[in-house]
Amino acid sequence: MTEAQVTTDPTPADNHSSAADRPNAKPDKARSLWGDAWLELRRSPMFWIAALLIVIVVVMAIAPTLFTRVDPYYCDLNNSLKKPGQNGALFGYTLQGCDVFARTVHGARSSVLVGLLATIGTLVLGSLIGIVAGFFGGWLDVVLSRIGDIFFAIPLLLGGIIILYTFPNKLNTPYMVVVLKVVAAIVVLGWPTIARLMRSSVLQVKPTDYVQAGRALGAGAPRLIISHVLPNAFAPAVVVATINLGAYIATEATLSFLGIGLQPPVISWGVDISEASGIGYIAAAPHMLLVPSAFLSVTVLGFILLGESIRDALDPKLR
């Protein structure tokens, strides 16, 4: 065989041609911020623990009959203060002879509903005010920021007491009106935190190249906010709102414990904790206090863990 007949194998560089030389090749899809966050969340054990706790509580709030068939309003004085396990009650009975477990399961609906609606309300109102203040700036930013400082200076619990004491509930007040009063008190005092955070995020996103390019192409303020500013500035507010959800559930329980939040005949964890905290009840029937308190603590813990997991997944510095 002569040298002219010898053929050389292609080099590795010949086998790995560029995407431009391969017209049928599909380009790799670029993942969004939320796509990367979801990949991180799936690897986090803390996220799955929080998700499991939250799913159980939400199902309990939506369909309490899946957990107990006992009527939470049915009370028998013959069962007053009986301990767990007696007469078939898993967690005993209240002073009026009501099943503690049934009341705790049905009380999840009111507590979770208040926390969820308050979180949505503060997120929407705070985000709207923060976006307007950060994007437009000037005197509008000054006015909105000073209004936020005024509400931010009022403690949430103290302000809630004043608001709910000023607008008390009557015996025939509908259920949703009672719930919405508590929600309104939390939203009125809780929006400045989200507004401050959203304003800071907008100020960071506003000078970026893609926003300036959209402005140069003639996009108006609404389109810039919806298409460019909001999607890139919304993540920190979602994280804080998720953590706040657990705090708002605890706030509702505290207000109900003080007798000015949700009130009987509404069933909630705060109402049951308030009724179980009477003189002599803690020593005579500790299950009345421990059961709803445990459910409340686990629920708050679940939402806090969820918020921390989302924070870690969205912050590239923590990966």
GIZIQUI-V896326 format. One record per residue. N is the residue number from 1. NEAR is the number of other C-alpha atoms within 10 Angstrom. Layout:
n = (N;N)
near = (NEAR;NEAR)
//
This chain:
n = (1;2;3;4;5;6;7;8;9;10;11;12;13;14;15;16;17;18;19;20;21;22;23;24;25;26;27;28;29;30;31;32;33;34;35;36;37;38;39;40;41;42;43;44;45;46;47;48;49;50;51;52;53;54;55;56;57;58;59;60;61;62;63;64;65;66;67;68;69;70;71;72;73;74;75;76;77;78;79;80;81;82;83;84;85;86;87;88;89;90;91;92;93;94;95;96;97;98;99;100;101;102;103;104;105;106;107;108;109;110;111;112;113;114;115;116;117;118;119;120;121;122;123;124;125;126;127;128;129;130;131;132;133;134;135;136;137;138;139;140;141;142;143;144;145;146;147;148;149;150;151;152;153;154;155;156;157;158;159;160;161;162;163;164;165;166;167;168;169;170;171;172;173;174;175;176;177;178;179;180;181;182;183;184;185;186;187;188;189;190;191;192;193;194;195;196;197;198;199;200;201;202;203;204;205;206;207;208;209;210;211;212;213;214;215;216;217;218;219;220;221;222;223;224;225;226;227;228;229;230;231;232;233;234;235;236;237;238;239;240;241;242;243;244;245;246;247;248;249;250;251;252;253;254;255;256;257;258;259;260;261;262;263;264;265;266;267;268;269;270;271;272;273;274;275;276;277;278;279;280;281;282;283;284;285;286;287;288;289;290;291;292;293;294;295;296;297;298;299;300;301;302;303;304;305;306;307;308;309;310;311;312;313;314;315;316;317;318;319)
near = (5;5;6;6;7;8;7;6;7;8;8;8;8;9;8;10;10;11;11;8;9;10;8;8;10;8;7;6;6;8;10;9;15;13;12;14;20;15;12;17;20;12;11;15;11;16;22;17;13;22;16;13;19;20;12;11;22;17;15;21;19;14;14;21;15;10;13;15;9;16;13;18;15;12;16;14;13;11;19;17;22;22;20;18;11;12;11;9;18;14;20;25;30;27;20;14;18;24;29;25;24;23;25;26;24;26;25;25;21;22;26;28;19;25;24;19;20;28;27;16;19;25;26;17;17;25;27;17;21;28;26;18;25;25;19;13;15;10;10;13;19;13;13;18;19;11;12;21;14;11;17;17;11;13;12;18;16;11;17;26;19;12;19;20;13;10;10;12;17;9;8;7;10;11;13;11;11;18;20;16;20;25;25;19;20;26;24;20;23;26;25;27;22;25;28;22;19;29;25;17;22;23;19;14;20;20;10;12;10;14;18;14;11;16;14;10;9;11;15;11;14;10;13;19;20;11;14;17;24;18;12;17;23;17;19;18;20;19;19;20;24;22;22;25;24;26;18;26;27;21;22;30;25;21;22;23;22;16;18;22;27;30;23;13;11;16;21;28;33;29;27;26;23;20;19;22;16;11;9;10;17;14;10;12;21;16;23;29;21;15;20;25;18;13;17;26;14;17;25;25;18;24;24;22;22;25;23;18;21;25;21;18;24;22;13;11;7;8;9)
//
